[in-house]
Amino acid sequence: MRQMLDWLKQNKEWVFSGVGVAVLAAIFGLIKSRSGALLLGPKLQVSLTFGLIFDGPYLSDQMLLFKVANPAQRPVQITAIRIPLKGGRNLIFPALTGERRLPCAVDPDNNVNFWTEVAEVRRALIADGYVGRAKVRAIVFDASDGEHKSNRVSIDL
């Protein structure tokens, strides 16, 4: 630490000049961009769409599909998926149907899909006081308490 202070005293003219500030800002920016993923945690990509599920020759009712993709270089553990409602309440899915059961890990450069019947979500929205058309989004939680938001979709009630 003492050596660093001595160096700053000897080089204070150029360090605190415009050039010195620019060089230090560039170094700081480079360090931050390289370590940003570690500091901020994983970033999942969440999409919410409508679709149908095929089960052999059978076709499901309309489903709300949750796709969670992991573009990171390490696995991410997802713990829960919810849809925020008015007044700070949430529509949660304790036993969400999907390719895996929650909680589960999403491997690097892979995704996992979950689904629920649109009719169930519609009933929950109506019971919560929604009328007409509701715009909803999903929020996926990871094991490090990160929140990952999906796009919004409209559900006719």
C-alpha positions as a Python dict, from the first residue, in 0.01 Angstrom:
ca = {
    (1, 'M'): (0, 0, 0),
    (2, 'R'): (287, 235, 85),
    (3, 'Q'): (448, 170, -255),
    (4, 'M'): (124, 257, -428),
    (5, 'L'): (96, 590, -243),
    (6, 'D'): (459, 674, -325),
    (7, 'W'): (397, 598, -692),
    (8, 'L'): (86, 823, -690),
    (9, 'K'): (288, 1109, -535),
    (10, 'Q'): (559, 1075, -800),
    (11, 'N'): (311, 1059, -1090),
    (12, 'K'): (31, 1285, -968),
    (13, 'E'): (59, 1531, -1261),
    (14, 'W'): (-28, 1283, -1534),
    (15, 'V'): (-246, 1048, -1322),
    (16, 'F'): (-490, 1326, -1241),
    (17, 'S'): (-473, 1484, -1585),
    (18, 'G'): (-733, 1404, -1850),
    (19, 'V'): (-512, 1133, -2000),
    (20, 'G'): (-450, 966, -1665),
    (21, 'V'): (-817, 967, -1573),
    (22, 'A'): (-906, 818, -1915),
    (23, 'V'): (-645, 542, -1877),
    (24, 'L'): (-760, 457, -1524),
    (25, 'A'): (-1126, 457, -1635),
    (26, 'A'): (-1042, 221, -1924),
    (27, 'I'): (-856, -17, -1691),
    (28, 'F'): (-1141, -7, -1440),
    (29, 'G'): (-1397, -68, -1718),
    (30, 'L'): (-1202, -366, -1848),
    (31, 'I'): (-1176, -521, -1503),
    (32, 'K'): (-1547, -461, -1439),
    (33, 'S'): (-1655, -612, -1771),
    (34, 'R'): (-1444, -923, -1711),
    (35, 'S'): (-1570, -974, -1356),
    (36, 'G'): (-1924, -842, -1407),
    (37, 'A'): (-2073, -1186, -1463),
    (38, 'L'): (-1922, -1306, -1137),
    (39, 'L'): (-2044, -1002, -944),
    (40, 'L'): (-2394, -992, -1091),
    (41, 'G'): (-2456, -1364, -1094),
    (42, 'P'): (-2600, -1571, -1376),
    (43, 'K'): (-2835, -1423, -1635),
    (44, 'L'): (-3110, -1652, -1760),
    (45, 'Q'): (-3326, -1581, -2062),
    (46, 'V'): (-3694, -1645, -1990),
    (47, 'S'): (-3965, -1650, -2255),
    (48, 'L'): (-4338, -1689, -2208),
    (49, 'T'): (-4553, -1811, -2501),
    (50, 'F'): (-4873, -1997, -2579),
    (51, 'G'): (-4868, -2344, -2727),
    (52, 'L'): (-4990, -2701, -2728),
    (53, 'I'): (-4834, -3018, -2592),
    (54, 'F'): (-4842, -3340, -2791),
    (55, 'D'): (-4878, -3664, -2596),
    (56, 'G'): (-4864, -3937, -2857),
    (57, 'P'): (-5177, -3895, -3070),
    (58, 'Y'): (-5335, -3656, -2818),
    (59, 'L'): (-5322, -3280, -2820),
    (60, 'S'): (-5343, -3076, -2499),
    (61, 'D'): (-5558, -2776, -2424),
    (62, 'Q'): (-5388, -2440, -2476),
    (63, 'M'): (-5083, -2410, -2253),
    (64, 'L'): (-4875, -2126, -2117),
    (65, 'L'): (-4516, -2228, -2194),
    (66, 'F'): (-4219, -2113, -1986),
    (67, 'K'): (-3879, -2153, -2155),
    (68, 'V'): (-3572, -2091, -1939),
    (69, 'A'): (-3243, -2071, -2132),
    (70, 'N'): (-2895, -2052, -1981),
    (71, 'P'): (-2642, -1877, -2209),
    (72, 'A'): (-2382, -1869, -1927),
    (73, 'Q'): (-2072, -2083, -1898),
    (74, 'R'): (-2183, -2259, -1579),
    (75, 'P'): (-2499, -2441, -1466),
    (76, 'V'): (-2769, -2237, -1293),
    (77, 'Q'): (-3008, -2384, -1037),
    (78, 'I'): (-3363, -2254, -1079),
    (79, 'T'): (-3581, -2278, -772),
    (80, 'A'): (-3922, -2130, -854),
    (81, 'I'): (-4138, -1963, -1118),
    (82, 'R'): (-4410, -1713, -1037),
    (83, 'I'): (-4642, -1467, -1209),
    (84, 'P'): (-4674, -1136, -1021),
    (85, 'L'): (-5031, -1017, -958),
    (86, 'K'): (-5186, -689, -848),
    (87, 'G'): (-5126, -575, -493),
    (88, 'G'): (-4793, -756, -455),
    (89, 'R'): (-4951, -1103, -464),
    (90, 'N'): (-4814, -1385, -679),
    (91, 'L'): (-4943, -1679, -874),
    (92, 'I'): (-4704, -1958, -784),
    (93, 'F'): (-4669, -2305, -930),
    (94, 'P'): (-4567, -2555, -660),
    (95, 'A'): (-4585, -2854, -897),
    (96, 'L'): (-4529, -2700, -1240),
    (97, 'T'): (-4537, -2956, -1521),
    (98, 'G'): (-4232, -2965, -1745),
    (99, 'E'): (-3931, -3145, -1876),
    (100, 'R'): (-3794, -3145, -1520),
    (101, 'R'): (-3923, -3079, -1171),
    (102, 'L'): (-3834, -2767, -976),
    (103, 'P'): (-3582, -2706, -837),
    (104, 'C'): (-3351, -2810, -1119),
    (105, 'A'): (-3024, -2713, -1285),
    (106, 'V'): (-3007, -2565, -1633),
    (107, 'D'): (-2678, -2660, -1796),
    (108, 'P'): (-2470, -2407, -1993),
    (109, 'D'): (-2604, -2336, -2344),
    (110, 'N'): (-2919, -2540, -2272),
    (111, 'N'): (-3278, -2469, -2182),
    (112, 'V'): (-3563, -2629, -1993),
    (113, 'N'): (-3936, -2596, -2060),
    (114, 'F'): (-4233, -2588, -1824),
    (115, 'W'): (-4603, -2547, -1891),
    (116, 'T'): (-4941, -2499, -1731),
    (117, 'E'): (-5292, -2479, -1872),
    (118, 'V'): (-5396, -2129, -1975),
    (119, 'A'): (-5741, -2205, -1828),
    (120, 'E'): (-5586, -2244, -1480),
    (121, 'V'): (-5402, -1912, -1509),
    (122, 'R'): (-5720, -1747, -1643),
    (123, 'R'): (-5922, -1876, -1344),
    (124, 'A'): (-5660, -1747, -1099),
    (125, 'L'): (-5655, -1405, -1266),
    (126, 'I'): (-6035, -1375, -1258),
    (127, 'A'): (-6040, -1482, -891),
    (128, 'D'): (-5786, -1206, -821),
    (129, 'G'): (-6015, -942, -975),
    (130, 'Y'): (-5875, -911, -1326),
    (131, 'V'): (-6127, -838, -1606),
    (132, 'G'): (-6104, -810, -1984),
    (133, 'R'): (-5743, -870, -2079),
    (134, 'A'): (-5449, -923, -1843),
    (135, 'K'): (-5084, -874, -1932),
    (136, 'V'): (-4866, -1114, -1738),
    (137, 'R'): (-4500, -1203, -1718),
    (138, 'A'): (-4312, -1482, -1547),
    (139, 'I'): (-4029, -1436, -1302),
    (140, 'V'): (-3782, -1720, -1254),
    (141, 'F'): (-3575, -1739, -936),
    (142, 'D'): (-3231, -1896, -920),
    (143, 'A'): (-3052, -2042, -620),
    (144, 'S'): (-2857, -1719, -560),
    (145, 'D'): (-3186, -1523, -525),
    (146, 'G'): (-3155, -1376, -873),
    (147, 'E'): (-3476, -1280, -1054),
    (148, 'H'): (-3508, -1330, -1429),
    (149, 'K'): (-3809, -1171, -1602),
    (150, 'S'): (-3984, -1295, -1914),
    (151, 'N'): (-4159, -1103, -2186),
    (152, 'R'): (-4524, -1007, -2126),
    (153, 'V'): (-4818, -1190, -2284),
    (154, 'S'): (-5186, -1098, -2288),
    (155, 'I'): (-5450, -1338, -2163),
    (156, 'D'): (-5812, -1275, -2254),
    (157, 'L'): (-6039, -1328, -1957),
}
